[in-house]
């Protein structure tokens, strides 16, 4: 991973310092200001703003990874087998889904009635 390379880390630090000087923004000052905003929001019982400021502090510190996925295709373009395979994969990835869906999944021609 690039972050493990000391030369990469050194260059990142240099770029951050250059930007800090250029825009008079430092990491420490930025995070401190966000903490002040959070504290003001908390003292005013504006919890949504406090959470947003705290999340911004975490993002600035690199604690969050912004991940976006672009999915192609739609379920109505998939075959029945592809849909069932995707449902099975989701249930394996998220066991709670399988527990919730237990007995609720009815596939054409496979439903049985109990008397």
PELINKA-V437147 format. One record per residue. N is the residue number from 1. RES is the residue in one letter. PHI is phi in degrees with one decimal (NA if undefined). OMEGA is omega in whole degrees, -180 to 180 (999 if undefined). NEAR is the number of other ideal C-beta (glycine too) atoms within 12 Angstrom. Layout:
n=N res=RES phi=PHI omega=OMEGA near=NEAR
n=N res=RES phi=PHI omega=OMEGA near=NEAR
This chain:
n=1 res=X phi=NA omega=-176 near=6
n=2 res=X phi=-62.9 omega=-177 near=10
n=3 res=X phi=-65.1 omega=180 near=13
n=4 res=X phi=-80.3 omega=-180 near=8
n=5 res=X phi=-78.7 omega=-177 near=11
n=6 res=X phi=-60.6 omega=179 near=11
n=7 res=X phi=-68.4 omega=177 near=12
n=8 res=X phi=-66.8 omega=179 near=14
n=9 res=X phi=-60.2 omega=180 near=15
n=10 res=X phi=-64.5 omega=-180 near=13
n=11 res=X phi=-67.1 omega=177 near=15
n=12 res=X phi=-60.5 omega=179 near=18
n=13 res=X phi=-61.8 omega=179 near=17
n=14 res=X phi=-63.5 omega=180 near=14
n=15 res=X phi=-63.9 omega=178 near=15
n=16 res=X phi=-60.9 omega=180 near=21
n=17 res=X phi=-67.1 omega=179 near=17
n=18 res=X phi=-60.5 omega=179 near=14
n=19 res=X phi=-67.2 omega=178 near=16
n=20 res=X phi=-60.9 omega=178 near=17
n=21 res=X phi=-68.9 omega=-177 near=12
n=22 res=X phi=-62.4 omega=-176 near=11
n=23 res=X phi=-106.9 omega=-179 near=13
n=24 res=X phi=53.2 omega=177 near=9
n=25 res=X phi=-125.5 omega=175 near=19
n=26 res=X phi=-116.7 omega=178 near=19
n=27 res=X phi=-57.9 omega=-178 near=22
n=28 res=X phi=-61.8 omega=180 near=16
n=29 res=X phi=-64.5 omega=-180 near=15
n=30 res=X phi=-63.8 omega=-179 near=23
n=31 res=X phi=-66.2 omega=178 near=23
n=32 res=X phi=-63.5 omega=180 near=18
n=33 res=X phi=-63.7 omega=177 near=19
n=34 res=X phi=-63.5 omega=177 near=28
n=35 res=X phi=-65.2 omega=177 near=22
n=36 res=X phi=-64.0 omega=178 near=18
n=37 res=X phi=-63.0 omega=178 near=24
n=38 res=X phi=-59.4 omega=-178 near=26
n=39 res=X phi=-63.0 omega=178 near=18
n=40 res=X phi=-64.7 omega=179 near=16
n=41 res=X phi=-66.1 omega=178 near=22
n=42 res=X phi=-64.0 omega=-179 near=19
n=43 res=X phi=-67.8 omega=176 near=13
n=44 res=X phi=-94.8 omega=-179 near=14
n=45 res=X phi=58.7 omega=176 near=10
n=46 res=X phi=-97.7 omega=-171 near=16
n=47 res=X phi=-69.2 omega=179 near=14
n=48 res=X phi=-63.6 omega=178 near=14
n=49 res=X phi=-67.4 omega=179 near=20
n=50 res=X phi=-65.0 omega=178 near=23
n=51 res=X phi=-64.5 omega=179 near=17
n=52 res=X phi=-62.4 omega=179 near=18
n=53 res=X phi=-66.9 omega=180 near=28
n=54 res=X phi=-67.3 omega=177 near=25
n=55 res=X phi=-64.2 omega=178 near=20
n=56 res=X phi=-63.1 omega=176 near=22
n=57 res=X phi=-62.3 omega=179 near=26
n=58 res=X phi=-64.1 omega=178 near=19
n=59 res=X phi=-64.7 omega=179 near=18
n=60 res=X phi=-62.7 omega=-180 near=23
n=61 res=X phi=-82.2 omega=179 near=17
n=62 res=X phi=81.5 omega=-179 near=14
n=63 res=X phi=-80.9 omega=-179 near=13
n=64 res=X phi=-115.8 omega=175 near=13
n=65 res=X phi=-114.3 omega=179 near=8
n=66 res=X phi=-85.7 omega=-175 near=10
n=67 res=X phi=-116.4 omega=178 near=6
n=68 res=X phi=-127.9 omega=178 near=6
n=69 res=X phi=-122.0 omega=176 near=6
n=70 res=X phi=-107.7 omega=-178 near=6
n=71 res=X phi=-96.8 omega=180 near=10
n=72 res=X phi=-108.9 omega=179 near=7
n=73 res=X phi=91.3 omega=-180 near=12
n=74 res=X phi=-131.7 omega=-177 near=10
n=75 res=X phi=-62.0 omega=-180 near=13
n=76 res=X phi=-74.5 omega=176 near=9
n=77 res=X phi=-99.8 omega=-178 near=10
n=78 res=X phi=-97.4 omega=174 near=16
n=79 res=X phi=-76.4 omega=179 near=12
n=80 res=X phi=-58.4 omega=-180 near=15
n=81 res=X phi=-63.3 omega=179 near=11
n=82 res=X phi=-65.2 omega=179 near=16
n=83 res=X phi=-63.9 omega=-180 near=20
n=84 res=X phi=-63.1 omega=178 near=18
n=85 res=X phi=-64.0 omega=179 near=14
n=86 res=X phi=-67.3 omega=177 near=20
n=87 res=X phi=-62.7 omega=179 near=22
n=88 res=X phi=-62.3 omega=180 near=18
n=89 res=X phi=-63.0 omega=179 near=14
n=90 res=X phi=-61.6 omega=180 near=18
n=91 res=X phi=-66.7 omega=177 near=20
n=92 res=X phi=-71.1 omega=-180 near=13
n=93 res=X phi=-71.5 omega=-177 near=12
n=94 res=X phi=-129.6 omega=-176 near=14
n=95 res=X phi=-55.5 omega=179 near=12
n=96 res=X phi=-62.3 omega=178 near=12
n=97 res=X phi=-63.5 omega=-179 near=18
n=98 res=X phi=-64.0 omega=179 near=18
n=99 res=X phi=-64.2 omega=-180 near=11
n=100 res=X phi=-70.4 omega=-175 near=13
n=101 res=X phi=-81.5 omega=-177 near=17
n=102 res=X phi=-51.1 omega=178 near=11
n=103 res=X phi=83.5 omega=-179 near=11
n=104 res=X phi=-96.7 omega=-177 near=13
n=105 res=X phi=-89.5 omega=180 near=18
n=106 res=X phi=-116.3 omega=179 near=11
n=107 res=X phi=-107.2 omega=-177 near=15
n=108 res=X phi=-41.6 omega=175 near=9
n=109 res=X phi=77.4 omega=-177 near=7
n=110 res=X phi=-109.2 omega=-179 near=10
n=111 res=X phi=-74.2 omega=176 near=11
n=112 res=X phi=-123.5 omega=178 near=9
n=113 res=X phi=-109.0 omega=178 near=6
n=114 res=X phi=-102.7 omega=-180 near=5
n=115 res=X phi=-95.7 omega=999 near=3
